[in-house]
Amino acid sequence: MAHIPLPDGLPGIRGPMAFRPETAKPLNELAEALLRSDNSLSRGDRELIATYVSYLNDCFFCQNAHGGLAQHYMQCDISFIDDVKRDFNSSEIPGKLKALLAIAGSVQRSGKAVTVDQVEKARSLGATDREIHDTVLIAAAFCMFNRYVDGLGTWAPADRDFYVKRAAQRAEEGYANYDPYH
């Protein structure tokens, strides 16, 4: 049960966003810029970074909502996303993405945990300064989003197929004009 009265029937971040639409707008604009704008990292890569950080933060709603989007964009199944979350170093993803996920994991622990060696490794594997910047900001933003969702005690559908089935629609809608009631 949520810690404050939230609109009925709105899981995860949707309830708090409906509760405070004036704060939802800038949060959604940030998500749109980070996860959907033109970028050399694919939408799938960026959603995977968000998913991984949400997994590390044990935020069920965010890791599954964004995991569903990552699998949609990457045209894989959710078990592949689960494998990446558990051990990205052993997964079949490019080395650059592994290096960026390592940076994202450090940000999740503490911004100061990101090391020069991690950044140099990412660069050596082809990561640009913008990709490194965006990885850090996605990781930091999702720490905030995860804490927003879980800090208010929101609920989330336990059936992970819910998130997979909604992914195509969510990908089409984006974040900037997000309607929590839709």
Buried (B, 14 or more C-beta within 10 A) or exposed (E): EBEEEBBEEBBBBBBBBBBEEEEBBEBBBBBBBBBBEEBEBEBBBBBBBBBBBBBBBEBBBBBBBBBBBBBBBBEBEBEBBBBBBEEBEEBEBEBBBBBBBBBBBBBBEEEEEBEEEBBEBBBEBEBBEEBBEBBBBBBBBBBEBBEBBBEBEBBBBEEBEBBBEBBEEBBEEEBBEBEBEE
